[in-house]
Amino acid sequence: MGPTLYRKKGPLIVFLLPAFLFLILFLYYPFLQNIWNSFSHITGLGTPAQGLNQPWYGNYVTLFTDPKLRTALGNTVLLTLCTVVFQVGIALILALLVDSIHVGAQLFRTLYFFPIVISATALGLMFNLIFLFNGGMLNQLLSNLGLISQNIDWKDTDHFLFTMFAPVMWQYVGFYFVILVTGLNNISQDLYEAAALDGCTGFSQVRYVTLPLLRNVLCTCLVLAITGALKVFDLPWVMFGAGMPQDQGWLTGTYMYDQTFNRGNVDYGSTIAILIVVLGVLFSNIANRVFKPRDYI
Amino acid sequence: MKKKKLLALALTAALVSGILAGCGNDNKPSNSGGQSASNVELTVVTSYGGDDGNRKNYENAVKSYEDATGNKILDASDSSNEEWKAKVLTDFQTGTEPDVLFFFTNADAEPFVQAGKVVDIATIRAAYPDYADNMRDSMLASAVDGKNYAVPSSGFWENMFVNTKVLADCGVAVPGPDYTWDQFLKDCEAIKAKGYSPIACSLFEVPHYWFEFAVMNNGTLENHLDIPASADDAAGQKWVAALNDIKDLYEKGYFPVNTLTATDAETVQLFADGEAAFLIDGSWKVNHFVDNYGDQLDNYAIAYVPAKGQRKASEAIGGISMGYFITKKAWDDPAKQAAAVEFVKHMTSDEVMSTFVTTEVTALKNGASPAGLNALQQAAADANANITGVVGAVQDTVSSECKADLFANVQNVVTGKMSAEEAVNSAIAQN
């Protein structure tokens, strides 16, 4: 019975069709329409295009001359790099630490994963209170410890990158932590015992046993983190809104949203969306090549 | 095997129909859904959301409507700002507009009025003759096509709130109707020297209050509503001078340290908590202070925005700029039409309007009858009694895109990243 089901491709195709139709309707058709929109002149969502842009490739020229987009791209690339170093890095350290304890491991798993289940909007509001200028938790803490005499504006041009990136890092550390802990659990204890017999313990064990065996999981985490960073929108938008401070806080996602929904510049927003997709494909390809999983492990 | 095929086909058909059902947009009356005339759900969007001073009054009015009719109001109100306006317009463009909308009646409404997405009052009166019959028709806002669409709510005024406690501590007198710009600068210096923020304002989020009066200060009441064609013409020069006045205040350090990163709520709290002296805001803010700082109302007063040039400090921004629209979608739905009409009639009735009004003008034929005024409301009434001229906001006569661009660039002007001329030209290009 089983084998015949797979020999006949008909039922499989029937089952694949709905998902395929769904993707065509809600992903590929809008994407193609979005490409067309980027050449058109559209002044509002849902309003018909008023012909093609003059010149039709005008928005793509603007991409190269728009200083705010340059800022957005710079910030997004920086966020991606920070994601690799801090999100996955901290998750790895936490996973290694939790894996080496026996009591309370489940508690730590739950605690570190918890931020994932909270909505980004709620997190944004919470961090807004933490970083508030007057009466914010952080300023109060630093002031009470005698470390500052005047409140720090955590969203000004000197501090906004930290204020924007820290909550994003914090939010997703738990996600990669859980993946890495699961990967660590799959490493056989026999290997650790054999390594210990050979005198390989502590940090050496991590360096020569754990990390090589965790490589594929780590690579998956890195690819997910890089592509995820390109799509970050909600938390920075709640905390910083439109480009705060002084148009230096744009990300590609927030800039696209602002152009499309607040400025009514739908065609340019579509162009930025295409840029985001191109960057996503490019970055994920590079990440896939650099962190290519190995079959021999 | 046949059974399995049938099962597979049935599952697939269910999945496909489920997906396609989600894509459908049935505009037919929803009576079949079990809703009766007395059990209608209306989606309503207003600006009485967030920390709006009339939020409680709005909730009470909605509840009394629900109790009286058995209908249910699905409220999607929010605070009014440029983002909210953009969202409302987007809802119309994407076909997800509410049944009843409380919105601006000026240029902001043009996109959905021109698209025929709202119903004019004459059409409604043809079926419901008593619709808005308690309003003075001469005060109904006219759209570009000359028709009236919105039933006006209470009007508004914008003026300067002052924290009298801060002023007293700094030895500064509460500004009178003859308050001058030069005196204002001296007062700001004295207030700053005492360690307070002279002006509570988020230049990031709500620079428009100061922009509006700064434009008035560089022109006259008569030419206040002139729209520039560029930064070089007379109206453009007014706008440029206005932006430069704001820049001057910023450079002198009269705004809060974090004015470029703070929200409106943060700077209003700064004022309310006695850490800032002056706040330009609107009539809607009076109830915000009443609701949230009821025990400190004696610390606040409504004074006058300092004047320079030909303007007098007793001239202010005001008018009736918002009203209730019934959307075409609700009008064409037999199950919702009567409910929507009843809702607007209820919200704009003399009784309900009187709960919203304290010192604002209305279009009611009989006028509103607000209950006893508290200290701050009385201060507003006293200040309004001395007002010698009122004009609408010039920002209400330009497109949303123009406004968004202009106000987003205020921060760049005050920090010197962009000249005032560049900011005006950039905004006008969007109009």
Chai-1 contact restraints between the chains, C-beta under 6 A:
chainA,res_idxA,chainB,res_idxB,connection_type,confidence,min_distance_angstrom,max_distance_angstrom,comment,restraint_id
A,P11,B,A8,contact,1.0,0.0,6.0,A-B,restraint_1
A,V14,B,T12,contact,1.0,0.0,6.0,A-B,restraint_2
A,P18,B,L15,contact,1.0,0.0,6.0,A-B,restraint_3
A,P18,B,V16,contact,1.0,0.0,6.0,A-B,restraint_4
A,F22,B,I19,contact,1.0,0.0,6.0,A-B,restraint_5
A,G44,B,Q93,contact,1.0,0.0,6.0,A-B,restraint_6
A,L45,B,T90,contact,1.0,0.0,6.0,A-B,restraint_7
A,L45,B,Q93,contact,1.0,0.0,6.0,A-B,restraint_8
A,L45,B,T94,contact,1.0,0.0,6.0,A-B,restraint_9
A,G46,B,Q93,contact,1.0,0.0,6.0,A-B,restraint_10
A,G46,B,T94,contact,1.0,0.0,6.0,A-B,restraint_11
A,T47,B,Q93,contact,1.0,0.0,6.0,A-B,restraint_12
A,F133,B,N258,contact,1.0,0.0,6.0,A-B,restraint_13
A,D153,B,N258,contact,1.0,0.0,6.0,A-B,restraint_14
A,D153,B,T261,contact,1.0,0.0,6.0,A-B,restraint_15
A,K155,B,T261,contact,1.0,0.0,6.0,A-B,restraint_16
A,D156,B,T261,contact,1.0,0.0,6.0,A-B,restraint_17
A,M244,B,F204,contact,1.0,0.0,6.0,A-B,restraint_18
A,M244,B,T261,contact,1.0,0.0,6.0,A-B,restraint_19
A,P245,B,L260,contact,1.0,0.0,6.0,A-B,restraint_20
A,P245,B,T261,contact,1.0,0.0,6.0,A-B,restraint_21
A,Q246,B,Q411,contact,1.0,0.0,6.0,A-B,restraint_22
A,Q246,B,T415,contact,1.0,0.0,6.0,A-B,restraint_23
A,F261,B,A86,contact,1.0,0.0,6.0,A-B,restraint_24
A,F261,B,T90,contact,1.0,0.0,6.0,A-B,restraint_25
A,N262,B,A86,contact,1.0,0.0,6.0,A-B,restraint_26
A,N262,B,A404,contact,1.0,0.0,6.0,A-B,restraint_27
A,R263,B,E401,contact,1.0,0.0,6.0,A-B,restraint_28
A,R263,B,A404,contact,1.0,0.0,6.0,A-B,restraint_29
A,G264,B,E401,contact,1.0,0.0,6.0,A-B,restraint_30
